Each structure stands twice: as structure tokens, then as C-alpha cells.
Amino acid sequence: PQYVAGLTGWQLVAFGLMMALVPAVLWLIFFYLQDRLAPEPKGNVFGVFVLGGLLAAAIGQPVIERLFQVQDWMYTTWWVQLLASILVIGFVQEFLVYASVRYSIYRSRDFDERVDGVIYAIAAGLGYATVLNLRFALFTDATLLATALRVTSITLPHLAAGAVVGFFLAELWIGRTAIFWLPAGLGIAALISGAHYA
């Protein structure tokens, strides 16, 4: 079958990789360059980016699509769609962004500044977005414009939500331990990343 802009075979794969990776890599480089005082090891940032993508493919999307099966029921009414977008899709995605950082680099000696939480969580969020973008670019019958718009609409909310998760993780790292702190951060991030599905 023909998908994006009539491309097939290796052309489709190359196009899908380019559409999914280029925006994420450019954003990742932009935010990485903002950490001028004590930049994180590039290998760590890339590793968290890859981990975010792996968790999306191996856990996130299977949980959303197979366990919760949101595609079968979320579009019944507008309020069910809104709740499913935030409470299921948003929370699953942002918990995995959180887990990508919390259970990998968070206890490392390289995690030594507040901004590190934001950099690493943005990397994990962009990794998650890259998997979603790849799936869309490779497996949907969409035009070039529709694919570009979809990639943008997925990448930017994941970037913003990742920054929120990273901020709350960094605050946790410096000792903010109120019981509501992390759930509040995940809730705000879930609202940001899930809202574009509503």
C-alpha cells in the first residue's frame, strides 16, 4: 500500500524517520545548548531520549491501546474524550517520561542541578513523541502537510509536558517532599500532553 505522499518502501521509511527525528533532535539540541554552565554528558541525554522512546513502544502505547483500549470508547461524548485524553493517555505517557528519568539518571552524580531535571525529562518526552511520530508517518495514509502538522502537534505538547515533569523532578531532587508535589506535577503534565487528543 501507498502511504505518505505516495511513497513506498525505503522512501517511506526514510521519510518517516526524517519527519519523526528531525524536529525532536533540533529541539533536543536547542534545550541542551541552554545548559551552558555544566552541560550534561551527551550520551546521558541521548540515552534518556532512547529510553523514553523504548518505554513508549514497549509499555505506553500497548497499555493505552490494548489494556485500556481507549480507541474503542473515548469518542462517545466530548467529556469522555476529555477525561480519557488526560486521565488515561496523558497520565500513562507522562508517568513513563517521569520513569525514564527517575529510574535511570536521577540518582547519578551527573544529575546535579535543577536544570538537569528539565533537560532529561524533555529528552524523554521527545523520545516518546518520536515513537508516536514514526507510527503516524509510516502507518497512516496522510499527505505531507498532514504529517507535518501531526508531528508538530505531537512534539510540542510532549516537549512542554516533559519540561513540567523535569521541573517537578528537580524540585523533588532539592528536597521538596510534600506528598502532593509529584502527583501535582504529573497532573499538570498529563493535562498538557493529553489535551491535544481531546
Protein Blocks (a to p, Z undefined) as FASTA:
>chain_A
ZZeehiahjllmmmmmmmmmmmmmmmmmmmmmmmmmlccdfklmmmmmmmmmmmmmmmmm
mmmmmmnommlmmmmpmklmmmmmmmmmmmmmmmmmmmmmmmmmmmpmklmcfklmmmmm
mmmmmmmmmmmmmmmmmmcccdfklmmmmmmmmmmmmmmmmmmmmmmmmmmmnopabfkl
mmmmmmmmmmmmmmmmZZ
